[in-house]
């Protein structure tokens, strides 16, 4: 079959060829027209049946669907809106609670005693108060040794202490260590520091 034969056959099947022309034409057109007649004869036998719309049955089905919760009524639509606003309200309350907790924690921490406090100098001994005296002593010993100072540590009357001879003049690194811990520079170069806990008077 050529392209023209295909077109002719399809035109005949679609009903675009006149029957009088088909009689004079080839057997191809006769075959397509016979197939068309067969298809059209079966359409009426197996066509879809259209039911009449029963308004009462439709109303009954809609009412049943509403009772089962399959269709939203006006009340359920407003109820879902209320539930959505209720969820937003809960989230807002949770966020407000978190803000209150954060602010409360900040205020509580600001009222805690600082990690170390200079209490003063008593007969050449610098007195410090710290939450953890031993940790501060180890930190001071390490920082002073890193700055090139020989340090000896001791314990006396429940206080952690260090004793060191500072080189003259002080290096900039050593000055930073003393400033960081609020320790005044001793005039004679003899540094004595004693650290006690916050519970001591």
C-alpha positions as a printed NumPy array, in Angstrom:
array([[  0.   ,   0.   ,   0.   ],
       [  1.208,   3.461,  -0.844],
       [  0.66 ,   6.634,   1.113],
       [ -2.223,   7.571,  -1.201],
       [ -3.833,   4.16 ,  -0.596],
       [ -3.551,   4.681,   3.161],
       [ -5.116,   8.138,   2.943],
       [ -7.925,   6.841,   0.762],
       [ -8.603,   3.916,   3.147],
       [ -8.641,   6.233,   6.203],
       [-10.923,   8.729,   4.457],
       [-13.333,   5.908,   3.629],
       [-13.259,   4.65 ,   7.231],
       [-13.947,   8.187,   8.477],
       [-16.851,   8.548,   6.068],
       [-15.24 ,  11.215,   3.923],
       [-15.611,   9.223,   0.682],
       [-18.88 ,   9.236,  -1.2  ],
       [-20.45 ,   5.769,  -1.691],
       [-20.951,   6.416,  -5.374],
       [-17.242,   7.158,  -5.753],
       [-16.432,   4.079,  -3.693],
       [-18.32 ,   1.766,  -6.075],
       [-16.108,   2.869,  -8.896],
       [-12.977,   2.854,  -6.734],
       [-10.744,   0.014,  -5.651],
       [-11.48 ,  -2.796,  -3.288],
       [ -9.502,  -0.974,  -0.553],
       [-12.22 ,   1.641,  -0.202],
       [-14.881,  -1.071,  -0.228],
       [-13.105,  -2.801,   2.661],
       [-12.865,   0.44 ,   4.721],
       [-16.548,   1.205,   4.101],
       [-17.533,  -2.32 ,   5.175],
       [-15.515,  -1.929,   8.375],
       [-17.141,   1.445,   9.   ],
       [-20.607,  -0.08 ,   8.582],
       [-19.753,  -2.861,  11.057],
       [-18.444,  -0.398,  13.662],
       [-21.478,   1.825,  13.358],
       [-23.88 ,  -1.082,  13.694],
       [-22.256,  -2.132,  16.976],
       [-22.272,   1.347,  18.478],
       [-26.014,   1.236,  19.088],
       [-25.854,  -2.206,  20.707],
       [-23.159,  -1.403,  23.245],
       [-23.554,   2.326,  23.742],
       [-23.587,   3.724,  27.285],
       [-26.912,   3.817,  29.017],
       [-27.734,   7.203,  30.509],
       [-29.748,   7.026,  33.68 ],
       [-32.283,   9.611,  34.566],
       [-31.278,  11.894,  37.433],
       [-33.26 ,  11.046,  40.519],
       [-33.296,  14.251,  42.599],
       [-34.556,  12.472,  45.71 ],
       [-31.783,   9.852,  45.555],
       [-29.128,  12.565,  45.034],
       [-30.4  ,  14.498,  48.081],
       [-30.328,  11.288,  50.162],
       [-26.724,  10.538,  49.111],
       [-25.578,  14.095,  49.869],
       [-27.172,  13.993,  53.311],
       [-25.554,  10.624,  54.063],
       [-22.148,  11.936,  52.948],
       [-22.521,  14.9  ,  55.322],
       [-23.466,  12.614,  58.218],
       [-20.434,  10.4  ,  57.494],
       [-18.161,  13.471,  57.438],
       [-17.269,  13.098,  53.762],
       [-18.667,  16.514,  52.831],
       [-17.821,  19.616,  54.816],
       [-20.775,  21.433,  56.286],
       [-20.677,  25.067,  57.265],
       [-20.085,  24.106,  60.899],
       [-17.156,  21.79 ,  60.061],
       [-15.549,  24.446,  57.852],
       [-15.684,  26.963,  60.7  ],
       [-14.522,  24.265,  63.131],
       [-11.401,  23.567,  61.043],
       [-10.692,  27.312,  60.962],
       [-11.037,  27.418,  64.738],
       [ -8.659,  24.439,  65.057],
       [ -6.115,  26.211,  62.827],
       [ -6.293,  29.366,  64.969],
       [ -6.021,  27.213,  68.078],
       [ -2.764,  25.733,  66.704],
       [ -1.397,  29.21 ,  65.988],
       [ -2.331,  30.275,  69.517],
       [ -0.499,  27.27 ,  71.001],
       [  2.63 ,  28.041,  68.965],
       [  2.526,  31.665,  70.092],
       [  2.237,  30.615,  73.739],
       [  5.157,  28.195,  73.345],
       [  7.315,  30.932,  71.773],
       [  6.419,  33.348,  74.577],
       [  7.329,  30.705,  77.177],
       [ 10.719,  30.169,  75.528],
       [ 11.397,  33.917,  75.579],
       [ 10.467,  34.115,  79.269],
       [ 12.745,  31.166,  80.085],
       [ 15.649,  32.697,  78.138],
       [ 15.254,  36.081,  79.858],
       [ 14.93 ,  34.406,  83.264],
       [ 18.085,  32.347,  82.671],
       [ 19.97 ,  35.499,  81.646],
       [ 18.888,  37.35 ,  84.792],
       [ 19.761,  34.332,  86.976],
       [ 23.24 ,  34.044,  85.433],
       [ 23.892,  37.763,  85.792],
       [ 23.199,  37.465,  89.528],
       [ 25.68 ,  34.625,  90.014],
       [ 29.017,  35.702,  91.456],
       [ 31.69 ,  36.188,  88.804],
       [ 34.182,  33.375,  88.238],
       [ 36.864,  35.393,  90.05 ],
       [ 36.903,  38.605,  92.045],
       [ 39.745,  40.708,  93.44 ],
       [ 39.084,  41.122,  97.153],
       [ 42.092,  43.316,  97.795],
       [ 45.734,  43.28 ,  98.81 ],
       [ 46.554,  42.391, 102.408],
       [ 50.204,  42.789, 103.519],
       [ 51.442,  42.304,  99.974],
       [ 49.201,  39.258,  99.289],
       [ 46.602,  39.582,  96.548],
       [ 43.306,  37.979,  97.666],
       [ 41.03 ,  36.521,  94.958],
       [ 37.647,  34.843,  95.271],
       [ 36.698,  32.181,  92.695],
       [ 33.997,  29.537,  92.275],
       [ 36.739,  26.915,  91.823],
       [ 39.926,  28.065,  93.581],
       [ 42.012,  25.049,  92.501],
       [ 41.087,  25.49 ,  88.819],
       [ 41.985,  29.193,  88.94 ],
       [ 45.299,  28.383,  90.68 ],
       [ 46.222,  25.867,  87.945],
       [ 45.234,  28.368,  85.271],
       [ 47.351,  31.132,  86.826],
       [ 50.358,  28.845,  87.249],
       [ 50.122,  27.77 ,  83.617],
       [ 49.75 ,  31.313,  82.266],
       [ 52.605,  32.694,  84.397],
       [ 54.907,  29.841,  83.409],
       [ 54.021,  30.396,  79.749],
       [ 55.09 ,  34.038,  80.237],
       [ 58.494,  32.838,  81.539],
       [ 57.939,  33.134,  85.309],
       [ 58.978,  30.47 ,  87.861],
       [ 55.99 ,  29.783,  90.095],
       [ 55.565,  27.754,  93.275],
       [ 52.119,  26.858,  94.588],
       [ 50.92 ,  26.145,  98.131],
       [ 47.843,  25.634, 100.326],
       [ 47.298,  27.645, 103.507],
       [ 44.235,  27.862, 105.758],
       [ 41.9  ,  26.577, 103.05 ],
       [ 43.271,  28.978, 100.44 ],
       [ 45.058,  27.982,  97.226],
       [ 48.157,  30.108,  96.823],
       [ 50.962,  30.893,  94.369],
       [ 54.285,  32.621,  94.918],
       [ 56.408,  34.034,  92.095],
       [ 59.273,  36.474,  91.516],
       [ 58.38 ,  38.608,  88.498],
       [ 61.198,  39.723,  86.167],
       [ 61.814,  43.456,  85.859],
       [ 60.718,  45.05 ,  83.567],
       [ 57.511,  43.095,  82.945],
       [ 56.985,  41.654,  79.482],
       [ 53.819,  42.614,  77.609],
       [ 52.599,  39.004,  77.821],
       [ 53.042,  39.009,  81.622],
       [ 51.203,  42.354,  81.893],
       [ 48.257,  40.871,  79.933],
       [ 48.088,  37.872,  82.324],
       [ 47.973,  40.157,  85.387],
       [ 45.385,  42.473,  83.795],
       [ 43.182,  39.538,  82.73 ],
       [ 42.966,  38.364,  86.349],
       [ 42.775,  41.901,  87.825],
       [ 46.027,  41.4  ,  89.761],
       [ 47.877,  44.642,  90.579],
       [ 51.594,  44.75 ,  89.674],
       [ 53.662,  44.368,  92.862],
       [ 56.146,  47.203,  93.4  ],
       [ 58.966,  44.897,  94.517],
       [ 58.319,  42.151,  91.902],
       [ 57.267,  39.564,  94.558],
       [ 53.857,  38.22 ,  93.559],
       [ 51.841,  36.371,  96.186],
       [ 48.258,  35.402,  95.311],
       [ 45.805,  33.5  ,  97.506],
       [ 42.457,  32.238,  96.165],
       [ 39.457,  31.263,  98.254],
       [ 35.974,  29.997,  97.473],
       [ 32.87 ,  32.231,  97.475],
       [ 31.524,  30.643, 100.671],
       [ 34.303,  32.065, 102.873],
       [ 33.513,  35.317, 104.731]])
